[in-house]
Every structure is written in C-alpha cells, then in structure tokens.
Amino acid sequence: MATLEHYVKESQQLHVLGETASYIPALAERDPGQFAVCMIDEHGNSFLTGDVEEKFTFQSISKVISFIYACEQLGLDQVLEFVDVEPTGDSFNSIIRLENTEFGKPFNPMINAGAITVSSLLPGDTKEEMFAGLCQFIEQMTEQPVAIDEVVYKSELVTANRNRSIAYYLKSNDILRGNVEEALDVYFRQCAIEINVKCLARIGLILSNDGEDPITGEVFFSKDIARVAKALMLTCGMYNASGKFATFVGMPSKSGVSGGILSVAEHPDMQGLNGKIGIATFGPAIDAIGNSVSGIEFLKRISIEYDLSIF
C-alpha cells in the first residue's frame, strides 16, 4: 500500500495540467506548483504536508459555510424557502435556471445565485453586522482570527458584472432580501476570507462529525443541518463536475477557484488516522471547470486506496 506522502507527491506533479484562475487578477498571480494537505481525525491526530501555512481565500468553499451559518441562525426550513437543494449541471455563475423556473428560486446554495441569496439572509441590520456574524462563526470553529485578502476582495469587485446581474435578477423576483449591493458586498467579502489547510480541515472535521467538534465537544450546528450540507457538497460541491466527482471519488466535498477543497471522510485506520476525518487540500492550479487539479487527484487516489467513497 502506498503512503499518503506518495499520493501527495504524485498528485502535486499534475499541477502542470491546470492553471491559476485568470479571471480574478489576484488569484492569477499565485504559484501554480504549490500544494498542501491537512487531515485531522476525531482524536486530534493529523497528517500535514506541503505548503500548510500558505493562506488562500475561501472563494466558493465559503458557500457551504455561509449556508450552514444561515441555517443555524434562521432555521433550515426558513433558508430553504429561498434556495433549493437540486443540482443543476450548469456553470457556477449561470443565470439560465433562474429564467426557466417558477419564481426564479436558485437551485442550490453552491452556485453563485444561491450563495448570493444566502448572503442576503444572514442576520444583521447592516452589511458589517452580517459579515461580522459569519466571521465570528468561522473563528469559533477554527480558533483563529479571520481576515480577508483585500486585494482579492477588490479583484472580486472589479470583475463583478455577472454576479451583479444575478443579484438584481434575484431581487426582481423577490428572492434576494434587503439591499442588493450590501448582499453582494457580504458575498464578495466571504469569498475573500483567508484560510489555510489546517483551519479548513478543522471545519471539515466538525462537519464530518455532524456539527460537533469531537476534540472539544462544542456543538456549532445541528445534525440536520450537517446532513443537508454534506448532501449538497456531494451533489453540487464540485461545480459542474459534481456528478463525476461523486461517482469516482464519492466524498462530500466543496471546492473553490483559489485551489482549495474541503472534504469529509470516515475510516478505521488510514495511516494513523481513524474515525471521522476532516480533509483540506490546496493547489492553485485549477482545471477548466474550476477545481484544483492536484487536489482532485489526491482525493481520488486516497478514496480508491482506502475505500472512502460513501457508496
């Protein structure tokens, strides 16, 4: 049996098959050869390798976290009044489904339309309060202060025309709550939150354990919310490659165009890791769909080797 280190080395070499996200200038400047992996089990054991201290921005990984936070604050049923849980097979920034469905309700919170809608639902009287609440939720789970990458945030703003069109269309259908520009600002800021694989894996561990941190015993969200979030990750979490990823990897996961992937798994003995496991990878070279080339390869290899697929 090959070691985890072997799979990391083999997967990192495939970064040449991708490239950094060129449509967001700040992301395009990253070193495409970077790769990091962190895995944490329910007993606090960890596997760490590569550029583990390197910070990257959440991007679309923030979608699953803001959804969980909104559901925990407002209730799952209330959030699902504004966003559905159906996969689309379309690009993450597509608008076509909004035009072809009754009332224009977003299909799921993992696409931009759904995530912007969720951002508009976050509790708070101002955009600052809405974003601060989300940051506090993340800080409590990671036990680390939250900061945003201002350069990435500003890059998001200057490339926001399509997202702005989506948001105003949602507002015209009375789906988006409150002020459009404030909801967009919250969304852009959450995408620009900085994280590293160690903190991201800790979030994955909590999600893997149905909302409870098995190391501290603290409960951050309910089992029902965790179940829906993991189902959405499995069916919608890897953009319009979600079906293939579910078929050939089979782990609930959420990716972002910055190169991060958040995954959850469970195994009795994976090179010293056992029980519920949170997995985070970072490799900024992404494929045409938006997923990290090295990250997907690593997850695929360990899924096959350790039978991590939920199917």
C-alpha positions as CSV (number, residue, x, y, z in Angstrom):
1,M,0.0,0.0,0.0
2,A,1.4,3.4,-1.0
3,T,1.7,6.0,1.7
4,L,-0.2,9.3,1.9
5,E,3.1,11.1,1.2
6,H,3.5,9.2,-2.0
7,Y,0.0,10.2,-3.2
8,V,0.8,13.9,-2.3
9,K,4.0,13.8,-4.3
10,E,2.3,12.1,-7.3
11,S,-0.7,14.5,-7.2
12,Q,1.4,17.6,-6.9
13,Q,3.2,16.9,-10.1
14,L,0.0,17.1,-12.1
15,H,-0.3,20.8,-11.4
16,V,1.1,21.3,-14.9
17,L,-2.3,20.2,-16.3
18,G,-4.0,23.2,-14.8
19,E,-3.5,27.0,-14.4
20,T,-4.4,29.6,-11.8
21,A,-7.7,31.4,-12.1
22,S,-7.1,34.1,-14.6
23,Y,-10.4,35.9,-14.4
24,I,-9.6,37.2,-10.9
25,P,-6.3,39.0,-11.2
26,A,-5.1,38.4,-7.6
27,L,-5.6,34.6,-8.0
28,A,-3.8,34.5,-11.3
29,E,-0.5,35.6,-9.6
30,R,-0.3,32.5,-7.3
31,D,2.4,29.9,-7.8
32,P,0.7,27.0,-9.6
33,G,3.1,24.5,-8.1
34,Q,2.1,25.0,-4.5
35,F,0.3,22.1,-2.9
36,A,-0.7,21.4,0.7
37,V,-2.7,18.7,2.5
38,C,-4.1,18.5,6.1
39,M,-6.1,15.7,7.5
40,I,-7.4,15.7,11.1
41,D,-9.3,12.8,12.8
42,E,-11.7,12.9,15.7
43,H,-8.9,12.1,18.2
44,G,-6.8,15.1,17.2
45,N,-4.3,13.0,15.1
46,S,-3.2,14.8,12.0
47,F,-1.4,14.4,8.7
48,L,0.2,17.6,7.4
49,T,2.4,18.1,4.4
50,G,3.4,20.7,1.8
51,D,2.6,24.5,2.0
52,V,0.4,24.1,5.1
53,E,1.0,27.6,6.4
54,E,0.2,29.2,3.0
55,K,-3.0,31.2,3.1
56,F,-5.6,31.2,0.3
57,T,-9.1,32.6,0.0
58,F,-12.3,30.6,0.6
59,Q,-13.9,31.5,-2.7
60,S,-16.8,29.0,-3.3
61,I,-15.9,27.0,-0.2
62,S,-17.5,29.9,1.7
63,K,-20.8,28.9,0.2
64,V,-21.2,25.8,2.3
65,I,-20.1,27.6,5.5
66,S,-22.4,30.6,5.0
67,F,-25.3,28.2,4.2
68,I,-24.6,26.3,7.5
69,Y,-24.4,29.5,9.5
70,A,-27.6,30.9,8.0
71,C,-29.4,27.7,8.7
72,E,-28.2,27.6,12.3
73,Q,-29.2,31.2,12.9
74,L,-32.6,31.2,11.0
75,G,-33.6,27.6,10.8
76,L,-33.2,25.2,8.0
77,D,-36.8,25.4,6.8
78,Q,-36.7,29.2,6.5
79,V,-33.5,29.2,4.4
80,L,-34.9,26.6,2.1
81,E,-37.8,28.8,1.3
82,F,-35.3,31.0,-0.6
83,V,-32.9,28.4,-2.1
84,D,-33.5,24.8,-3.2
85,V,-31.3,21.7,-2.9
86,E,-31.2,20.5,-6.5
87,P,-28.1,20.1,-8.7
88,T,-28.0,21.9,-12.0
89,G,-25.2,20.6,-14.1
90,D,-24.6,24.2,-15.2
91,S,-21.7,26.5,-14.6
92,F,-21.5,28.1,-11.1
93,N,-22.2,31.5,-12.5
94,S,-25.0,30.5,-14.8
95,I,-28.3,32.5,-14.8
96,I,-30.3,30.3,-17.2
97,R,-32.1,28.3,-14.4
98,L,-33.3,31.5,-12.8
99,E,-35.2,32.3,-16.0
100,N,-36.5,28.8,-16.6
101,T,-38.0,28.1,-13.2
102,E,-41.1,29.4,-11.5
103,F,-40.3,32.4,-9.2
104,G,-36.6,32.3,-10.1
105,K,-35.6,30.4,-6.9
106,P,-31.9,29.3,-7.1
107,F,-31.5,25.6,-7.5
108,N,-28.9,25.2,-4.7
109,P,-26.7,27.3,-2.4
110,M,-23.5,26.0,-4.0
111,I,-24.0,28.1,-7.2
112,N,-23.5,31.9,-7.2
113,A,-27.2,32.7,-7.4
114,G,-27.9,30.5,-4.3
115,A,-24.9,31.7,-2.4
116,I,-25.7,35.4,-3.0
117,T,-29.2,34.7,-1.8
118,V,-27.9,33.1,1.3
119,S,-25.6,36.0,1.9
120,S,-28.6,38.3,1.8
121,L,-30.3,36.2,4.5
122,L,-27.5,36.5,7.1
123,P,-28.7,38.1,10.3
124,G,-27.7,41.7,11.0
125,D,-29.0,45.2,10.3
126,T,-26.0,46.3,8.3
127,K,-23.6,44.5,5.9
128,E,-20.9,45.0,8.6
129,E,-23.0,43.1,11.2
130,M,-24.0,40.4,8.7
131,F,-20.3,39.7,7.8
132,A,-19.1,40.0,11.4
133,G,-21.5,37.3,12.5
134,L,-20.2,34.9,9.8
135,C,-16.6,35.7,10.7
136,Q,-17.3,35.0,14.4
137,F,-18.8,31.6,13.5
138,I,-15.7,30.7,11.5
139,E,-13.4,32.0,14.3
140,Q,-15.2,29.8,16.8
141,M,-14.7,26.7,14.7
142,T,-11.1,27.3,13.7
143,E,-10.0,29.0,16.9
144,Q,-8.2,31.5,14.7
145,P,-8.9,35.2,13.9
146,V,-10.5,35.8,10.5
147,A,-9.0,38.3,8.0
148,I,-9.9,39.0,4.4
149,D,-7.5,39.4,1.5
150,E,-8.2,43.0,0.5
151,V,-6.5,42.5,-2.9
152,V,-8.7,39.5,-3.8
153,Y,-11.8,41.4,-2.4
154,K,-11.1,44.3,-4.7
155,S,-10.4,41.9,-7.6
156,E,-13.8,40.4,-7.0
157,L,-15.4,43.9,-7.1
158,V,-14.0,44.8,-10.4
159,T,-15.0,41.5,-12.0
160,A,-18.5,41.5,-10.5
161,N,-20.7,42.4,-13.5
162,R,-22.2,38.9,-13.9
163,N,-22.7,38.4,-10.2
164,R,-24.3,41.8,-10.0
165,S,-26.7,40.9,-12.9
166,I,-27.6,37.7,-11.0
167,A,-28.3,39.6,-7.8
168,Y,-30.6,42.2,-9.4
169,Y,-32.5,39.4,-11.2
170,L,-33.0,37.7,-7.8
171,K,-34.1,40.9,-6.3
172,S,-36.6,41.5,-9.2
173,N,-38.2,38.1,-8.3
174,D,-38.3,39.0,-4.6
175,I,-35.8,36.2,-3.7
176,L,-32.9,38.3,-2.5
177,R,-33.5,40.0,0.8
178,G,-32.6,43.6,1.6
179,N,-30.2,45.8,-0.4
180,V,-28.6,44.2,-3.5
181,E,-25.2,46.0,-3.1
182,E,-25.0,45.1,0.6
183,A,-25.7,41.5,-0.1
184,L,-23.1,41.4,-2.8
185,D,-20.5,43.1,-0.6
186,V,-21.1,40.4,2.1
187,Y,-20.7,37.7,-0.6
188,F,-17.5,39.1,-2.0
189,R,-16.0,39.5,1.4
190,Q,-16.8,36.0,2.5
191,C,-15.2,34.7,-0.7
192,A,-12.1,36.7,0.1
193,I,-11.7,35.3,3.7
194,E,-8.2,33.9,4.2
195,I,-7.7,30.3,5.4
196,N,-5.0,27.6,5.4
197,V,-5.4,23.9,5.2
198,K,-5.1,23.4,8.9
199,C,-8.1,25.6,9.7
200,L,-10.1,24.3,6.8
201,A,-9.5,20.7,7.9
202,R,-10.8,21.5,11.3
203,I,-14.0,22.8,9.8
204,G,-14.2,19.6,7.8
205,L,-13.8,17.6,11.0
206,I,-16.7,19.4,12.6
207,L,-18.8,18.8,9.6
208,S,-17.8,15.2,9.4
209,N,-18.9,14.8,13.0
210,D,-22.4,16.3,12.3
211,G,-21.7,19.8,13.7
212,E,-19.9,18.8,16.9
213,D,-16.2,19.3,17.3
214,P,-15.1,15.9,18.6
215,I,-11.9,17.3,20.1
216,T,-13.5,20.0,22.3
217,G,-17.1,18.7,22.4
218,E,-18.5,22.0,21.3
219,V,-21.6,21.9,19.1
220,F,-21.7,24.5,16.3
221,F,-24.7,23.4,14.3
222,S,-27.3,20.7,14.3
223,K,-27.1,17.2,12.8
224,D,-29.9,18.0,10.4
225,I,-28.0,21.0,9.0
226,A,-24.9,18.9,8.7
227,R,-26.7,16.2,6.8
228,V,-28.2,18.7,4.3
229,A,-24.8,20.4,3.9
230,K,-23.0,17.2,3.2
231,A,-25.6,16.1,0.7
232,L,-25.2,19.4,-1.1
233,M,-21.5,19.0,-1.1
234,L,-21.8,15.6,-2.6
235,T,-24.3,16.5,-5.3
236,C,-23.3,20.2,-6.0
237,G,-20.0,20.9,-4.4
238,M,-17.6,20.5,-7.3
239,Y,-19.2,22.9,-9.8
240,N,-20.5,21.1,-12.9
241,A,-18.1,18.2,-12.3
242,S,-20.0,17.2,-9.2
243,G,-21.6,14.1,-10.7
244,K,-18.2,12.7,-11.9
245,F,-16.6,13.5,-8.6
246,A,-19.4,11.8,-6.7
247,T,-19.1,8.7,-9.0
248,F,-15.3,8.3,-8.9
249,V,-14.4,9.8,-5.5
250,G,-17.6,9.7,-3.5
251,M,-16.6,12.0,-0.6
252,P,-18.8,15.1,0.2
253,S,-16.5,18.0,-0.9
254,K,-16.6,21.7,-1.7
255,S,-14.0,23.4,-4.0
256,G,-13.1,27.0,-4.7
257,V,-11.3,28.5,-7.7
258,S,-8.4,29.6,-5.4
259,G,-7.5,25.9,-5.4
260,G,-8.9,24.8,-2.0
261,I,-11.0,21.7,-1.5
262,L,-12.8,20.8,1.8
263,S,-13.8,17.2,2.2
264,V,-15.2,14.9,4.9
265,A,-14.5,11.2,5.4
266,E,-14.5,8.3,7.8
267,H,-12.1,5.4,8.1
268,P,-11.0,2.9,10.8
269,D,-7.2,3.2,10.1
270,M,-5.8,5.5,7.4
271,Q,-2.1,5.7,8.2
272,G,-2.7,6.5,11.8
273,L,-6.0,8.4,11.3
274,N,-9.2,6.8,12.4
275,G,-12.9,7.7,12.9
276,K,-14.3,10.9,11.5
277,I,-11.8,12.9,9.4
278,G,-11.7,16.4,8.0
279,I,-9.6,16.8,4.9
280,A,-8.3,20.0,3.3
281,T,-6.2,20.4,0.2
282,F,-4.8,23.5,-1.6
283,G,-3.4,23.6,-5.1
284,P,-4.0,26.8,-7.0
285,A,-3.6,25.2,-10.5
286,I,-7.3,24.5,-11.5
287,D,-8.9,22.8,-14.4
288,A,-11.3,24.3,-16.9
289,I,-14.2,23.8,-14.5
290,G,-12.6,25.4,-11.6
291,N,-11.3,22.5,-9.4
292,S,-7.8,22.0,-8.2
293,V,-6.0,19.5,-10.4
294,S,-3.7,18.2,-7.7
295,G,-6.4,18.3,-5.1
296,I,-8.8,16.2,-7.1
297,E,-6.1,13.7,-8.0
298,F,-5.1,13.3,-4.3
299,L,-8.7,12.8,-3.2
300,K,-9.3,10.3,-5.9
301,R,-6.3,8.3,-5.1
302,I,-6.9,8.0,-1.4
303,S,-10.6,7.3,-2.0
304,I,-9.7,4.3,-4.1
305,E,-6.9,3.2,-1.8
306,Y,-8.8,3.5,1.5
307,D,-12.4,3.0,0.1
308,L,-13.5,6.4,1.3
309,S,-16.5,6.7,-1.0
310,I,-19.8,6.7,0.8
311,F,-21.2,4.4,-1.9
